[in-house]
Amino acid sequence: MTCEHLKESGEREPLSAYGEGCPQCVAGGFNDWVHLRVCLTCGLVACCDSSPRRHMSAHHAETGHPVMRSLEPGESWRWCFDDEQLG
């Protein structure tokens, strides 16, 4: 099965600074985020599903934005929430 969301997703610069970690976690006084992701629709930076608050999954559930990519150094993989496919 081919995921059109992954094929159509381009690059997106992060919308917010993330040097100190997940912006939502930091704003809430938490520092236990694990990895960062960026939404390829709007540029929101948020923590991954291995993090306690799973902000990127929450963002997808709230907005329906389908594709995110890893912001970890040396990683460029993408994930489509709608089709549950790695790209």
C-alpha positions in Angstrom: 0.0 0.0 0.0 1.3 3.4 -0.9 0.7 6.3 1.4 -0.2 9.5 -0.5 0.4 11.6 2.7 4.1 10.5 2.8 4.5 11.1 -1.0 3.0 14.6 -0.7 4.8 15.7 2.5 7.6 18.1 1.8 10.0 19.6 4.2 8.9 22.0 6.9 11.0 24.2 9.1 10.2 23.9 12.8 7.8 26.5 13.9 9.3 27.0 17.3 12.7 26.9 19.0 13.3 23.5 20.6 16.9 23.8 21.9 15.7 23.0 25.4 13.4 20.1 24.4 9.7 19.7 23.7 8.2 23.2 24.0 5.0 21.9 25.5 6.9 19.8 28.1 9.2 22.7 29.0 6.2 25.1 29.3 4.6 22.6 31.7 7.8 22.3 33.8 8.7 18.8 32.6 12.1 17.7 31.3 11.4 14.0 30.7 10.7 14.1 27.0 12.5 11.5 25.0 12.8 12.4 21.3 11.5 15.4 19.2 9.3 15.3 16.1 8.1 18.1 13.7 4.7 18.2 12.1 5.1 18.5 8.3 1.9 20.3 7.9 2.3 23.2 10.4 5.9 22.9 11.8 4.9 22.3 15.4 7.7 20.6 17.4 6.6 18.1 20.0 7.7 15.0 21.8 7.4 11.4 20.6 5.2 8.5 21.8 8.1 7.2 24.0 7.7 10.4 26.0 5.2 10.5 28.9 2.9 13.2 27.4 3.1 12.1 23.7 2.5 15.6 22.4 3.0 14.8 18.7 0.3 12.1 18.8 -2.0 14.5 20.7 -1.3 17.1 18.0 -2.3 14.7 15.3 -5.5 13.7 17.2 -6.4 17.4 17.7 -5.6 18.7 14.2 -5.6 15.7 11.8 -2.2 16.6 10.4 -1.1 13.3 9.0 2.8 13.3 8.8 5.6 14.1 11.1 9.3 13.5 10.9 12.1 12.9 13.4 14.1 15.9 14.5 16.8 13.6 16.0 20.3 14.2 14.6 21.1 11.9 11.7 17.4 10.8 11.3 15.1 11.8 8.4 12.4 9.2 8.6 8.7 10.2 8.6 5.6 8.7 10.0 2.0 8.9 8.7 -0.5 8.6 11.5 -3.4 8.1 9.2 -2.0 5.2 7.3 0.4 4.0 10.0 3.3 3.9 7.6 6.9 4.7 7.9 8.5 6.6 5.1 
